[in-house]
Amino acid sequence: MSPVDILYKLDKYNKHLFDIPVDEQINYMNSLGVPKSDIDRSYKQFLCQEYFSPLWLRMFWSMTACVIIPILLIAFWWKGRKVHFEYKVDTIAEKKGMDEIFPQELLSQCSIGREEWNAGKCFTNADIRYLFRNVFGRRRPYFILKAMMHIALFSARITRYAPEKIITQLEFSFCSSLLTDYCHNRNVKLINVMHGEKLLNIRDSFFHFDECYVWDQHYVDMFVKLNAEVSQFRIAIPPSLLIDCNAYQNSSVYADYKYYLAHITDNEMESIVKSMTFVKDEGKRVKYRIHPKYTDITILRKYVKEDEIELPKNVSILESISNMEYAVGSYTTVLLQSYLAGKKVLIDDVTYCHIYEQLKEYGYMLVMKVERLERLSEKQ
């Protein structure tokens, strides 16, 4: 069993977003007080994320971290002896092929290197001092371990390429504010780009970057309510939300309805397929697009023919949205992208009826901004 498989199995014991009412989450977050520094911001965000975990799982991660910390401290420092400056890069960004999430306002300011993202992991002597001064101490071992892992990644990038800026998508990471502080110590500016839909969730609390690009004032208000640092925000619309559908026409990937999946269970997938039978009854076509990280395709294939499955590796999200009439799903980013592209949107209030009832409370953009959204139950 791989480490990723272990993480997924353990994650099922955590509470998730809709398991804890918004008011309870906000009350807990506010009870932590006002952060005194970026390091404190990170630790408070860590405590907010830990709030979703049972005590036994927190203890498990703490004990595991205690074993791993001294090993990694020595290993990364040893690697650092061989890591040296190679050449100068203005800006480093993640190598994911996701250019469509970067707004033009940001791209026009810098020359981005992506090949340099995977630079390895290392600690310099200065990093060791930084860790002992800012990270080690009375904080939880798992917090220390994750901070070490992130700093080792950033140290290798900065040591090898001396960038002026690093662009991330890390507002969900409790290490984000700490990394801002670390980058400042190395004369680097840390910029964050919003890349997916957000709901009110204290997992995204307290964060601070030099700049944080978001899609709408709605998200600024949401993050400020979550105690994120106020001055960092820049509102800019990326190409992923400004789709020219005419530029991506492709009849071979067209379907009248496309269901955009996230994490699915057997029962959920069975319910989804049943709720979409009306499409074929109308003589139209339906396709199911998997999420590249969360959808278990083996479950999907139990209920859906192969020619009804849309794979991200074969069809880009811009092409997918451009070649349909209706986008169907729960609260995925794709529904917002589709709505802004002039497509029709169906919110799934059948399989995910319990989630649909809570979307306004959790601040879902489409529910808050659009007066009347079509619901899947109306098609039954």
PELINJO-V512909 format. One record per residue. N is the residue number from 1. SS is DSSP state (~ for helix, > for strand, _ for the rest). Layout:
# PELINJO-V512909
<<N;SS> <N;SS>>
This chain:
# PELINJO-V512909
<<1;_> <2;_> <3;~> <4;~> <5;~> <6;~> <7;~> <8;~> <9;~> <10;~> <11;~> <12;_> <13;_> <14;_> <15;_> <16;_> <17;~> <18;~> <19;~> <20;_> <21;_> <22;~> <23;~> <24;~> <25;~> <26;~> <27;~> <28;~> <29;~> <30;~> <31;~> <32;_> <33;_> <34;_> <35;_> <36;_> <37;_> <38;~> <39;~> <40;~> <41;~> <42;~> <43;~> <44;~> <45;~> <46;~> <47;~> <48;~> <49;~> <50;~> <51;_> <52;_> <53;_> <54;_> <55;~> <56;~> <57;~> <58;~> <59;~> <60;~> <61;~> <62;~> <63;~> <64;~> <65;~> <66;~> <67;~> <68;~> <69;~> <70;~> <71;~> <72;~> <73;~> <74;~> <75;~> <76;~> <77;~> <78;~> <79;~> <80;~> <81;_> <82;_> <83;_> <84;_> <85;_> <86;_> <87;_> <88;_> <89;_> <90;_> <91;>> <92;>> <93;>> <94;_> <95;_> <96;_> <97;_> <98;_> <99;~> <100;~> <101;~> <102;_> <103;_> <104;~> <105;~> <106;~> <107;~> <108;_> <109;_> <110;_> <111;_> <112;>> <113;>> <114;_> <115;_> <116;_> <117;_> <118;_> <119;_> <120;_> <121;_> <122;_> <123;_> <124;_> <125;~> <126;~> <127;~> <128;~> <129;~> <130;~> <131;~> <132;~> <133;~> <134;~> <135;~> <136;_> <137;_> <138;_> <139;_> <140;_> <141;~> <142;~> <143;~> <144;~> <145;~> <146;~> <147;~> <148;~> <149;~> <150;~> <151;~> <152;~> <153;~> <154;~> <155;~> <156;~> <157;~> <158;~> <159;~> <160;~> <161;~> <162;_> <163;_> <164;_> <165;>> <166;>> <167;>> <168;>> <169;_> <170;_> <171;_> <172;_> <173;_> <174;_> <175;_> <176;~> <177;~> <178;~> <179;~> <180;~> <181;~> <182;~> <183;~> <184;~> <185;~> <186;_> <187;_> <188;_> <189;>> <190;>> <191;>> <192;>> <193;>> <194;_> <195;_> <196;_> <197;_> <198;_> <199;_> <200;_> <201;_> <202;~> <203;~> <204;~> <205;_> <206;_> <207;_> <208;_> <209;_> <210;_> <211;>> <212;>> <213;>> <214;>> <215;_> <216;_> <217;~> <218;~> <219;~> <220;~> <221;~> <222;~> <223;~> <224;~> <225;~> <226;_> <227;_> <228;_> <229;_> <230;~> <231;~> <232;~> <233;>> <234;>> <235;>> <236;_> <237;_> <238;_> <239;~> <240;~> <241;~> <242;_> <243;_> <244;_> <245;~> <246;~> <247;~> <248;~> <249;_> <250;_> <251;~> <252;~> <253;~> <254;_> <255;>> <256;>> <257;>> <258;>> <259;>> <260;>> <261;_> <262;_> <263;_> <264;_> <265;_> <266;~> <267;~> <268;~> <269;~> <270;~> <271;~> <272;~> <273;~> <274;~> <275;~> <276;_> <277;~> <278;~> <279;~> <280;~> <281;~> <282;_> <283;_> <284;_> <285;_> <286;>> <287;>> <288;>> <289;>> <290;_> <291;_> <292;_> <293;_> <294;_> <295;_> <296;_> <297;~> <298;~> <299;~> <300;~> <301;~> <302;~> <303;~> <304;_> <305;_> <306;~> <307;~> <308;~> <309;>> <310;>> <311;_> <312;_> <313;_> <314;_> <315;_> <316;_> <317;~> <318;~> <319;~> <320;~> <321;~> <322;~> <323;_> <324;>> <325;>> <326;>> <327;>> <328;>> <329;>> <330;_> <331;_> <332;_> <333;~> <334;~> <335;~> <336;~> <337;~> <338;~> <339;~> <340;~> <341;_> <342;_> <343;_> <344;>> <345;>> <346;>> <347;>> <348;_> <349;_> <350;_> <351;_> <352;_> <353;~> <354;~> <355;~> <356;~> <357;_> <358;_> <359;_> <360;_> <361;_> <362;_> <363;_> <364;_> <365;~> <366;~> <367;~> <368;~> <369;~> <370;_> <371;_> <372;_> <373;_> <374;>> <375;>> <376;~> <377;~> <378;~> <379;~> <380;_>>
